Amino acid sequence: MKKNYLLMGLAGLLAACKVSVPQSAMLKGYQPKATQVVTSDKGVVTAAHPLAVRAGTIMLEKGGNAVDAAVATGFALAVVEPSMSGLGGRLQAIVRLPNGDIRGVDATTQAPASYQAATAPKGADGYATIGLPGVVAGLTKLLQQYGTLPLAVVMAPAIRYAEEGFAVLPGEAARQASVKKMLMKYTGTRRYFLKQDSIPYKAGEILVQTDLATTLKAIAEGGRDAFYKGAVGQKIAADIQANGGVFTAQDLADYQALDAQLLSTSYRGYDVHALSMPCYGAITLEMLNLMETRPLSRYSDADWASSLYQAMKLAYRDRPKQKKDSIQILVSKAYARTLAGQMQIAGPAAQARVTGSDTLSVGHTTHLSTADQSGMMVALTQSLGPVMGSGVATPGLGFMYAQTLGGGYLASMKGGERASSHISPVLLTKGGKPFMALGAAGGDLIPTAVVSVISRVIDRKLPLATAVAAPRVHPADKETMLMETRTGLGWEAAVVDAEKARGFTVREVPQSGRFGRVHAIRFDTRKKRISGAADPDWEGEARAPQKP
């Protein structure tokens, strides 16, 4: 076996070199790592793992476009960040084409047509929770319709990472260790992610995934059909059927990535594009419409946080209303005006302070954003659901399946239904020209993280990297405001105290990574420059191609 574990250069990728950016009052002394902010005239890739970002920039260096870069990054994330996404997971993506057209891809996990929740097997993890996977269909559809490079070329970095191995990052090691008991329950998972069937990989140790490399090679050679209809698909279906799962080889063969339904609104002169169900794009756009009713650019930090919290709370209340016949109402300006009167700077009444953050998890999912010099942009989110998904990996194939069915993580589903989630990739344009591509990881904190960054860029005029790093708020329930208070990047004490004085029940959350992880790109069409930023709450980076 080769000894090239991709360690050469990784130290440089993770180096904490500093760069200077304009300061925000709430981020005194903050400077992003050099690897987490970049500006280029050629293109940008930003995602949750340095090696995945490198896979994307290699495609740009080969003359590929933003979709080529996004697909390469997505496949690479399935290798190097297996706790967050994988070939057995789900995907949603939104694309701006060079001519200005917006397109979307829905490749989320799905219940088989014959599925009946009342009689189907139940479980918190395991085979009963596995639905039809979408990531491979989604990535290959994106490449076939909008990419320029051959599939084998785009998948080459992911195959190399799996075959040669890579150093496990601290966050990935911690996540895998946190679900050790679940991983030990399933034969394939023990084999792939536990040394000697019981010991999780530590940070810096080399994870080689030979079976996953073989699966990736089959896809690179045979395309999506190798996964859904070929030898890989036959192994998937046989394992699912043998262990109490609910879908068959025919169900798998019938799965298709779809053209997603697009939604849009405007926000202070910018056009905002998102995806309808099973994405939560409607809720994201509803928040923006509510926020537009307030002069946020003139507000203090405390007033801004109060207004966002109220908009978020009202929009989240409407999550069950995302139905085919009502979703356009949710994203309308008229509907926002009917709700705007409920947005109050002051809270409902003075209440006792609530502290602690034990119930706020780190969340899950992964997001990437890419752009190229033609103005093409991609915002793509892929997920396994909870950390390590269902906990199952088929022996011989090497990848995790998402958790979808079984009445656990997601609500009960109907036959043929696709799994809805808070995933919300977003694009912004102005006058038909590209402006921003962004999205987030973090479960139900995804929409609130996305709108926070958008408002900070447009309303607060913050540089992209500062807007991504700045502290956030989130509605934990009907009356509790979560506020990020971690050292260095949290809300100042005066802002937190102001919210409490207004009557809000505030829960301070000092841990990192609890308010979504955003990866964003911004165009400056006047200067013909593209900026990228990676969330400092995670281990990713923003990178530009090093040559044309």
N, C-alpha and C positions, 0 to 999 in steps of 0.2 A: 504493500500500500504506500502511496505517496506520502511524504512527510510535509508536503505543503499544506498546512492547516489554515492558510489564509491569515496567519498571524502577522506576516510581514505587512506593514502598513496599517494594521488595526490600531496599534498604539498611536499612530499619527491621527487616525480618524477620531480617536477618543481624546485627543489632547485638549486640554482646557485653555487654549490660547484665547486672549481677550481682544475684542474689538470695541471701538467706541461708537455709541449711538446716542441720539438725543434722549434726555432723561424725562421721565414722567415724575410728577410730584409724589406719586404713590410708590415709585420704584427707585428711590434714592440709592445710588451706588450700583444699580443693576447694569450689568454688561453681559450680553449673551456670549456663550462659547463661540469661538470662530467657526466651529463645525456646525452650529445651529442657525446661522444666518448667512445668506449669500446674495450677491447681486451680479447679474450677467446680462449680456445681450444675445446669448446663444440659446438659453433654456435653463430650466431649474427642475430638480426633483427633490421632494422633501417627504420623509416617511419615518417610521418608528425604529429602524435599525440601519446602522451605517452600511452594512454589506448589501442590504436591499436597495438603498439609495445608490450605491455604486453600480449595481446591476442596471438601474435605470439610466444613469448618466453614460454608461458604456453604449447604450443604444443611441443616445443623442450623438455621441462621438462617432458612431458608425453611420451617421446620416439619417437615423430614424426620427420619427416624430414623437409628440407627447404621448400618443397612445402606445407606441412601441415601448417607450420608457415606462409607462404605467403598467403594462402587462408584464414586463420583465421584473419590475419592482414587486408586483403582486405575487408572482410565482416565487420570487426570492423570499418574501415575507413568510410564505407558507413553509419554508425550510428553516429560516433562522429565528422565527418568532412563533413556534408551534403552539404556544399557550394561548395565542390571540386569534390565529387564523390558520387555515389549511385547505387542502384540496377537498376535504369533506365538508366545507363550510358554505357560507352564503356571501353574496356580493351585490352591491348596488353601485352604479357609476353614472356620472353625468359628464358630457363631453361638449366643448365648444369647438366646432370645426373652423378651419381657416376662413371660410366664407361667411362666418357668423352664425350659422345654423347651430341649434342646440339639440343634442340627442341624449337619450338615456338608456341604460341597460338594467333590467331586473333579473337577477340570477340568485334570488334568495332560495332557501331550502323550502321544501314543499311536502305536504302529506300526499301519499299515493291516492289515486282516485277512489279506491275501495275503502279507504280508512274510515272507521267509525269510532269516534272518541269514547263512546259509552262502553264499548266492548273491547277496545284495544288494550294491550298491556300497559301498565303504568310503571313509573319509576322516576327517581330523582336523577339518575344517570343510567348509563348502559344502553343496550341494544333497543329497548323499548322507546327510547327518546330520539332515535336516529331517523331523520327525514331524508328525502332525496336531495343530494348535494348539488350546489350550483356554481361553485367557484370556477371549476374547469370550463363549464359551458360559458360562463360570463366572460372570462379572460379570452378564450378563443374567439368568441363572437366579437368582442371589441377589436381584436387584432385583425380578424378577417374583414370586418366592415370598414375600419378606420385606420388600421396600421399600414405599414409599408414593408417591414422586414419579415423574413420567413420565421415560422414558429420555432424551428430548431435553433435559430440564432437568438431569438428573444429568450428562450428557456435555458440557454447554455450556462449563464451564471448560476441559476438555481440548481441545475444539475451538478455543477462543480462544487457548490457549497455542500450539497448533500453527500456527494461521493468522497470528497477530500476532508470534510469536516470543518468546523469553525469553533472559535472560543465562545462559550456560553456567556452572555452578559449577565451582570448581577441581578437585574430585574427579572429576566427570564428564569434564572436559577431559583429565585425566591418564589415566583409564581408556581413553578412546577413542584417545588417542595411543599407549598401550601396545600396542594391536593394529592399528596403522596398516597393517602389511604385509598382514594378513588383509583389512582393509577395502578395500584397493586392488585385490584380486583380483576383486571382484564389481561389476558395472556399477551396479546400484541403490544399493549401499552407498556407492560412491565419490561418487555424485551427492548423496546425502543428508547424509553425515557428513564429507566432505573438501572443503575449498574448492579450486577449480581442480583437482579430481580427485586431489589429493595432499597437501593441507595440513590437518591436524586443527584443529578449532576450539580457540581458547585461552579460558582463563577470562575471563568478562566479555563475550565476543563473543556476538552475537545469532544464535541458531539458529532459522530459520523453516522449517517443515515443511508446505508447501502440499499436497503429495500425501497426507500423513498426515491433514491436516485434511479433505480430501475423503473419505477412507476412513471417518473417524470420523463425518462427516455422514451417509454412507450407512447406517452402523449405527444412528445416532440416529433416522433416518427409518424404516428397514426392520427394525430389530431384529437378532437373531442370524442370521436367515435371509439377510439381505443379505450377511453375511460368509461363511456356509457354503454357501449355495445360489444367491445372486444374482450380480450382476455382479462384485463383489469376489471371491467364491469362484471364479468362472470364470477370472478373471485369475490367482489363486493357482495353481489346478490347471494351467493352461496353462504357466505359468512353471516349475513343478516338473517337469512332464513333458518340457518342451523342454530341460531342463538336467540330466537324469540323475537326478531325484528319484524317489521310490518310491510316492507316493500319487496317486490320481486324483480327479476331480471327485465321483465317487460316494462314495469314501472320506471326502472332506471333508463331503459332505452328510449322511453317516451318523453323524458324530461327535456325541456327546452329553455334556454335563456330568452327572455322576451324584450321587445322594445318597451321601455318604461313610459308611463304616462307622465308628462311634464306639467309642472305648475309654475306660475310666475306671479310676481308682484313688483312694485317699484318701491324704492326707499331713498328718499331725498335726491331724486334725479337719477339714481342707478336702477337698472333692471336686475332683479334677483330671480334666479332660476333654480328650481328644486324638483324633487321627484315625489309623486303621489304614492299612496299605499301600494305595497307594504312598507314603504319608507314613511318617516314622519316629517316629510317636507312641508306638509300643510301646517303643522304646528309651528315649525320654524318660521314660516312666512307670516303666520298670524301674530307671532311675537313681534316681528319687525313692524307690521302694520300698527300694532298697539304702541310700540315705542315711537313711531313717527308722529303720533299725536302730541308728543311732548318735546319741548325745545331742549333736548339733551345737551347740545353743545354749550349752553349757557349754565348748565347745572353744576353744582359742586359735586365732588366725588360721592358724598353721602346721598344727595338728591338723585344722582345718576343711578346708584346702586338700588335705592328704594324704588325707582321707576322700573328698572329692569326686573326686579323681584316681582313687582305687581304684574307686569306684562307676562312674565313667565308663569306665574301662578294662574292667571286667567286662561292662558293658552293651554296649559296642561290640564285644566279642568275639561277642556274640549276634546281630549284624546279619544274618548269613546264615540265621538260624533264624526269620526273620519269615515264616512260612508260615501258610496258612489254618488248618491243624490244630494249630498250636503257638503261635500268637500270644497266645492267652488265658493260656497257661502263663507266657509271658515277663512278663506284667503282673500276675501273682498274687503275693500276700504270701508264700505258701508257697515259691515259687521263690526269692524274694529271701532268705528265711531260709536256704535251702540254699547260697547263694553268699556270705552275709555273713561267714562264717568266713574267707574269702579276703581280706577288707579289713583290711589291717594299717597301723598308723600308720607303722611303719618300712618302708624299702624292702627289696628282695631282698638286696642286698649293696653294699658301698661300690664305686662305680665312678668312672671319670674324669669330670670335668666336661665337658659338651658345651656349646659356645657357638655363637652365630650364629643367623640366622633366614632365610637365603636361600631355603629350601625352603617356607616358610610364606607362602602368597600372601594377598592381601587378601580372597579369597573372592568370592562373587557373590550374586545374588538380592536381593530387597527385601521388607520386611515393613511392614505397617500395622496399627494397632489403633484401634478406635473404640468409643465408648459414648455412651449418651444417658440422660436423666433417668428413663426408664421401666425402666432396668435392662438394656436390650438391650446386648449386647457383641458385637463382631466382632474376630477375629484372622485376618488374611488374609496369605498369603505368595504372591508371584508371581515367576517367574524365567525367564530365557533360558538357564540353565545357565552356562557360562563367560562372561566379559565379551564383550558383543556377540553372544553365542550362536553360531549357525552362521556368522555373518559375512555372511549373505545378506539382502538386502531386494529384493523384487520391484519393478522399475521401474514407476512409476505408482501404487504403493500406500503406500510410505513407512515401513513397519515392519520390524523384524528378526524372523527366525524363531529359535526355540530350537534348541539342539543336543540331539538325542535319539538318533538312530540311527547306523549306520556303525561301531559297535564302538569308538568313541573315548572320549569323555567318560563315557558310561554303558556298562554291560555289554551284551553282546548281548541282544536282545529277541526274543520270539516274536511271531507275527502276532496283532494285536489287544491285545497287552500294553501296559500303561501304564507310563510311566517312573517308577521309584521313586527317591526322593532323601531327603536328611536334613531336608527341610522339616518343620516341626513347630509349627504354631500351637496354642496351648493356652489354655483357659479354666479358672479356678478359681472355685468357689462355696462357700458355707458355710451350712448350713441352708437350702439352696435359694435363698439370696440371692447377688447378684453380688459377686465379690471382685477377680479380676484377669483381664485379657486381655493376652496377650503372645505374641511369637514373635521370630524373628531372621532376619537374612541372614548369609551366611558359609559356605556349603557344608557340609562335614562338621563344622564347629564350631557349627552351629545348636543341636542338642540340649544340648550342654554349656553354651552361653551361656544358654539358657532355664532349665535347672535351677539354674544359679548364681544367677540373679536370684530365682527362687522361694525358694531356701533362704535367701538373704540377707534377704528380706522376712519370711519366717515364722520362721526359726531365729535369725537375727542381729538381727531387729527394726530393720532399717535403713529409713529413708525410701525411697520408690520411686526417686527420682532418684539417690540415693547407691548403692542396690543395682544400678541399671543401669550406673552409672559405674565401680563398683569393679572391681579387677583380677581376672582369671580364670585358671584352669588348664585344660589340655587334654591328653589322652593322644596323643602323636604316634605312638607305636607301643607294643609290649608293655612296654617298659622306660623310655621317655623321657617326662618331665613337662615340658610347655611352660608357662612362667610369663611373664605379662605384666609387663614391667618398664619401660614407657615413663615418661618424666619426668612427675611430677605425679599420674599416675593408675595407676602400677604398684605391684607388691608392694614393700614395704619390704625393704631388704637383709637384715635380720635374719630375715625369713620365708624368703627364698630360701636363705640360708645354713643355716637349720634343716632345710629339705628335703634339701639336699645332705648334711648331717651324718647324716641318717637313712638314707642309702644310695641315695636316688633319683638317677637321672641326670637332671639339670635342663638344659634349654635355655632361656636367657633371650631373650625377644623384645621388643626395645625399640620397634618400630614400632607405630603406631596402626592401628586397623581390622583387626587380625589375629585377634581372638578373637570374632568375630560382632558384629553390630550389632542391639541389642534396642530395640524400641519397645513400651512397656508402659503399661497403664492399671490403676488400682487404685480400688476403691470403699471409701468409709467410710460404711456404711449408717447408723451411729449419728448422724453429723453431716450425712448426706445430701450428701456432697461426693464428687467424682470427681477423681482426680489423674492426670496423664499425664506421661510422661518419654520423651525422645528420647535415644538413645545419643550421648554426646559424641564418639565415634569417627567420626561421620559428619556430614553437613551438614543433617540434618532438624530437625524441631521438634515441639513439643507445643503445641496451640492449642485454645482454647475458643471457642464462638460469642459474638459480641459483642452479640447481642440475642436475644430469645426466638424 
